[in-house]
């Protein structure tokens, strides 16, 4: 064993180890305090880059989920209006069948028309008033369809489209086409010019028109319901994807508290031991002086 005064090799070696242990302890302390394993690019550049991409994807998935939920709310509002119109058309069909019965008088049919007229007006009012976020839904909302962005990225495979073909549920519109036959029925029963036979014929033509209208509305409702179903599945799938990505990101970014606490305790012990050893190493030159004395 050699003793020197100008260069304290033992102190230098101890200080070097102490510095390494202090840095490791500070890093573990930062990880415990922040909850993140990676706090800067220096900690893990590749891991941080991957985690950043995952964060963007997770944010996009969260927004896509909200989009799908908003779309579902819109379609539920739309279907509620369609259901009301469907029920009113069904009632109109019952009235038309009643008017077509030979036991009904002209006076009966005139009263039936009054209810038919009120139902017609209510169908038109409903079609014009059902809206979502200021968009009226049942009077020809969009020719090309309603597009719901349900993915975190761009592209048609990230979208769900409700094809509405400019659907309009007003009684004068092509889809229902009831105004003319109702007007004809009114003329025959209220003008006094129509015979009982002609009144029955026009009542039956109204039944036929209502059957077509009901078929059109039912088809539209089924289309809306099918897209609602897709949106429900999309929301479920987005939740699973979001959860999986969040778990993967957590493995990269988040601190393993138990393991890091163990590491911190180890480094703390080494630092304390290093400080003691450094103090002892710094006493070596004094020991040499004693030998010289």
C-alpha positions as CSV (number, residue, x, y, z in Angstrom):
1,X,0.0,0.0,0.0
2,X,1.5,3.4,-1.1
3,X,0.8,6.8,0.5
4,X,0.9,10.0,-1.5
5,X,0.2,13.6,-0.6
6,X,-0.2,15.4,-3.9
7,X,-2.7,12.9,-5.4
8,X,-5.3,11.3,-3.2
9,X,-6.2,8.3,-5.3
10,X,-8.6,6.8,-2.8
11,X,-10.5,10.1,-2.5
12,X,-10.7,10.5,-6.2
13,X,-12.0,7.0,-6.7
14,X,-14.5,7.3,-3.9
15,X,-15.7,10.7,-5.3
16,X,-16.2,9.2,-8.7
17,X,-18.3,6.4,-7.4
18,X,-20.2,8.8,-5.1
19,X,-21.0,11.1,-8.1
20,X,-22.4,8.1,-10.1
21,X,-24.5,7.0,-7.1
22,X,-25.8,10.5,-6.4
23,X,-26.9,10.9,-10.1
24,X,-28.6,7.5,-9.9
25,X,-30.4,8.5,-6.7
26,X,-31.5,11.9,-8.1
27,X,-32.9,10.2,-11.2
28,X,-34.8,7.6,-9.1
29,X,-36.0,10.5,-6.9
30,X,-37.3,12.4,-9.9
31,X,-39.0,9.3,-11.3
32,X,-40.8,8.8,-7.9
33,X,-41.8,12.4,-7.7
34,X,-43.1,12.8,-11.2
35,X,-44.5,9.2,-11.6
36,X,-42.7,9.0,-15.0
37,X,-39.9,6.8,-15.9
38,X,-38.9,9.1,-18.8
39,X,-38.7,12.7,-17.9
40,X,-36.5,13.9,-20.7
41,X,-35.2,12.6,-24.0
42,X,-31.9,11.9,-22.3
43,X,-33.6,9.2,-20.2
44,X,-34.8,7.2,-23.3
45,X,-35.0,9.0,-26.6
46,X,-36.5,6.1,-28.6
47,X,-39.0,5.4,-25.8
48,X,-40.1,9.0,-25.6
49,X,-40.6,9.2,-29.4
50,X,-42.8,6.1,-29.3
51,X,-44.7,7.3,-26.3
52,X,-45.3,10.7,-28.0
53,X,-46.8,9.0,-31.0
54,X,-49.0,6.9,-28.7
55,X,-50.1,10.0,-26.9
56,X,-51.3,11.6,-30.2
57,X,-53.1,8.4,-31.1
58,X,-54.8,8.2,-27.7
59,X,-55.9,11.8,-28.0
60,X,-57.3,11.1,-31.4
61,X,-59.1,8.0,-30.2
62,X,-60.6,10.0,-27.3
63,X,-61.9,12.6,-29.8
64,X,-63.1,9.9,-32.2
65,X,-65.1,8.3,-29.3
66,X,-66.7,11.6,-28.5
67,X,-67.5,12.0,-32.2
68,X,-69.2,8.6,-32.3
69,X,-71.2,9.4,-29.1
70,X,-72.3,12.7,-30.6
71,X,-73.3,10.9,-33.8
72,X,-75.2,8.3,-31.8
73,X,-77.1,11.1,-30.0
74,X,-77.9,12.7,-33.3
75,X,-79.3,9.5,-34.7
76,X,-81.3,8.7,-31.6
77,X,-82.8,12.2,-31.9
78,X,-83.5,11.5,-35.6
79,X,-85.0,8.0,-34.8
80,X,-87.3,9.5,-32.2
81,X,-88.8,11.9,-34.7
82,X,-89.1,9.1,-37.3
83,X,-90.9,6.9,-34.7
84,X,-93.4,9.7,-34.0
85,X,-94.1,10.2,-37.7
86,X,-94.4,6.4,-38.2
87,X,-97.0,6.3,-35.4
88,X,-99.0,9.1,-36.9
89,X,-98.9,7.5,-40.4
90,X,-100.2,4.3,-38.8
91,X,-103.0,6.2,-37.2
92,X,-103.8,7.8,-40.6
93,X,-103.9,4.4,-42.2
94,X,-106.4,3.2,-39.6
95,X,-108.6,6.3,-40.3
96,X,-108.3,5.7,-44.1
97,X,-109.5,2.1,-43.6
98,X,-112.4,3.4,-41.5
99,X,-113.3,5.8,-44.2
100,X,-113.2,3.0,-46.8
101,X,-115.8,1.0,-44.9
102,X,-119.3,1.1,-46.4
103,X,-120.9,1.8,-43.0
104,X,-119.3,5.3,-42.9
105,X,-121.4,8.2,-44.0
106,X,-120.2,11.3,-45.8
107,X,-120.5,13.1,-42.5
108,X,-118.3,10.4,-40.8
109,X,-115.7,10.8,-43.5
110,X,-115.7,14.6,-43.1
111,X,-114.9,14.1,-39.5
112,X,-112.3,11.5,-40.3
113,X,-110.7,14.0,-42.7
114,X,-110.4,16.6,-39.9
115,X,-108.3,14.2,-37.9
116,X,-106.3,13.2,-41.0
117,X,-105.7,16.9,-41.7
118,X,-104.4,17.5,-38.1
119,X,-102.2,14.5,-38.3
120,X,-100.8,15.7,-41.7
121,X,-100.0,19.1,-40.1
122,X,-98.3,17.5,-37.1
123,X,-96.2,15.2,-39.3
124,X,-95.0,18.3,-41.2
125,X,-94.4,20.2,-38.0
126,X,-92.4,17.2,-36.5
127,X,-90.3,16.9,-39.7
128,X,-89.4,20.6,-39.5
129,X,-88.7,20.7,-35.8
130,X,-86.6,17.6,-35.1
131,X,-83.0,19.0,-35.0
132,X,-79.6,18.4,-33.5
133,X,-77.1,21.2,-32.9
134,X,-79.3,23.5,-35.0
135,X,-79.4,21.0,-37.9
136,X,-82.9,20.0,-39.0
137,X,-82.8,16.3,-39.5
138,X,-85.9,15.2,-41.3
139,X,-86.3,17.7,-44.2
140,X,-83.5,16.7,-46.5
141,X,-80.4,17.2,-44.3
142,X,-77.8,16.0,-46.8
143,X,-77.8,14.6,-50.3
144,X,-74.6,12.7,-50.0
145,X,-75.2,11.5,-46.4
146,X,-74.1,12.3,-42.9
147,X,-70.4,11.4,-42.2
148,X,-69.2,10.5,-38.7
149,X,-65.5,10.7,-38.1
150,X,-64.9,7.7,-35.8
151,X,-61.2,7.1,-36.3
152,X,-58.1,8.8,-34.9
153,X,-56.6,9.3,-38.4
154,X,-57.7,10.5,-41.8
155,X,-59.2,8.2,-44.5
156,X,-62.6,6.9,-45.5
157,X,-62.0,3.7,-43.4
158,X,-62.1,6.0,-40.4
159,X,-65.6,7.2,-41.1
160,X,-69.2,5.9,-40.9
161,X,-71.7,7.4,-43.3
162,X,-75.5,7.5,-43.0
163,X,-76.8,7.6,-46.6
164,X,-80.0,9.7,-46.4
165,X,-80.5,10.5,-50.1
166,X,-81.9,13.9,-49.2
167,X,-84.7,12.2,-47.1
168,X,-87.6,14.5,-46.4
169,X,-90.5,13.3,-44.2
170,X,-92.9,16.1,-44.9
171,X,-96.2,14.9,-46.4
172,X,-95.7,16.9,-49.5
173,X,-92.2,15.4,-50.2
174,X,-91.6,12.6,-52.7
175,X,-90.9,10.1,-49.9
176,X,-94.4,10.4,-48.5
177,X,-96.4,12.0,-51.3
178,X,-99.6,12.3,-49.3
179,X,-100.8,15.9,-50.0
180,X,-102.5,15.2,-53.3
181,X,-104.5,12.2,-52.2
182,X,-105.5,13.9,-49.0
183,X,-106.6,17.0,-50.9
184,X,-108.7,14.8,-53.3
185,X,-110.3,13.0,-50.3
186,X,-111.2,16.4,-48.7
187,X,-112.7,17.6,-51.9
188,X,-114.9,14.6,-52.3
189,X,-116.2,14.4,-48.7
190,X,-116.6,18.2,-48.1
191,X,-117.7,19.6,-51.5
192,X,-120.8,17.4,-51.7
193,X,-119.8,16.4,-55.3
194,X,-118.5,12.9,-54.5
195,X,-120.6,9.8,-54.4
196,X,-120.2,7.2,-51.6
197,X,-118.5,4.9,-54.1
198,X,-116.0,7.6,-55.2
199,X,-115.3,8.4,-51.5
200,X,-114.6,4.7,-50.9
201,X,-112.2,4.6,-53.9
202,X,-110.3,7.6,-52.8
203,X,-110.1,6.3,-49.2
204,X,-108.6,3.1,-50.5
205,X,-106.2,5.1,-52.6
206,X,-105.2,6.9,-49.4
207,X,-104.6,3.5,-47.8
208,X,-102.3,2.6,-50.7
209,X,-100.4,5.9,-50.4
210,X,-100.0,5.5,-46.7
211,X,-98.6,2.0,-47.2
212,X,-96.0,3.4,-49.5
213,X,-95.2,6.2,-47.1
214,X,-94.9,3.8,-44.2
215,X,-92.7,1.5,-46.2
216,X,-90.4,4.5,-47.1
217,X,-90.3,5.7,-43.5
218,X,-89.6,2.2,-42.2
219,X,-86.8,1.8,-44.6
220,X,-85.3,5.1,-43.5
221,X,-85.7,4.2,-39.9
222,X,-84.0,0.8,-40.4
223,X,-81.1,2.5,-42.1
224,X,-80.7,4.9,-39.2
225,X,-80.9,2.0,-36.7
226,X,-78.3,0.1,-38.6
227,X,-75.9,3.0,-38.4
228,X,-76.7,3.4,-34.7
229,X,-75.7,-0.2,-34.2
230,X,-72.4,0.4,-36.1
231,X,-71.7,3.5,-33.9
232,X,-72.3,1.5,-30.8
233,X,-69.8,-1.1,-31.9
234,X,-67.3,1.6,-33.0
235,X,-67.5,3.2,-29.5
236,X,-66.8,-0.2,-27.9
237,X,-63.9,-0.9,-30.3
238,X,-62.4,2.6,-29.7
239,X,-62.6,2.1,-26.0
240,X,-60.7,-1.2,-26.3
241,X,-58.0,0.3,-28.6
242,X,-57.7,3.4,-26.3
243,X,-57.2,1.1,-23.3
244,X,-54.6,-1.1,-25.0
245,X,-52.6,1.9,-26.2
246,X,-52.8,3.6,-22.8
247,X,-51.5,0.4,-21.2
248,X,-48.6,0.2,-23.8
249,X,-47.7,3.8,-23.2
250,X,-47.8,3.3,-19.4
251,X,-45.2,0.5,-19.8
252,X,-42.9,2.9,-21.6
253,X,-43.5,6.1,-19.6
254,X,-44.7,5.3,-16.1
255,X,-42.5,4.6,-13.1
256,X,-42.6,1.2,-11.5
257,X,-43.0,2.6,-8.0
258,X,-41.9,-0.6,-6.2
259,X,-38.8,-1.2,-8.3
260,X,-37.8,2.4,-8.4
261,X,-38.2,2.8,-4.6
262,X,-36.0,-0.2,-4.1
263,X,-33.4,1.4,-6.5
264,X,-33.7,4.7,-4.7
265,X,-33.1,3.1,-1.3
266,X,-30.1,1.2,-2.7
267,X,-28.5,4.4,-4.2
268,X,-29.2,6.3,-1.0
269,X,-27.3,3.7,1.1
270,X,-24.5,3.8,-1.4
271,X,-24.3,7.6,-1.3
272,X,-24.3,7.6,2.5
273,X,-21.6,5.0,2.5
274,X,-19.6,6.9,-0.2
275,X,-19.7,10.1,1.9
276,X,-18.3,8.2,4.9
277,X,-15.6,6.6,2.7
278,X,-14.7,10.0,1.2
279,X,-14.3,11.5,4.6
280,X,-12.0,8.6,5.5
281,X,-10.1,8.9,2.3
282,X,-9.5,12.6,2.9
283,X,-7.8,11.7,6.1
284,X,-5.0,9.7,4.4
285,X,-2.6,12.7,3.8
286,X,-2.9,13.5,7.5
287,X,-1.8,10.0,8.3
288,X,1.3,10.5,6.1
289,X,2.2,13.7,8.0
290,X,2.1,11.7,11.2
291,X,4.5,9.2,9.7
292,X,6.9,12.1,8.8
293,X,6.5,13.6,12.2
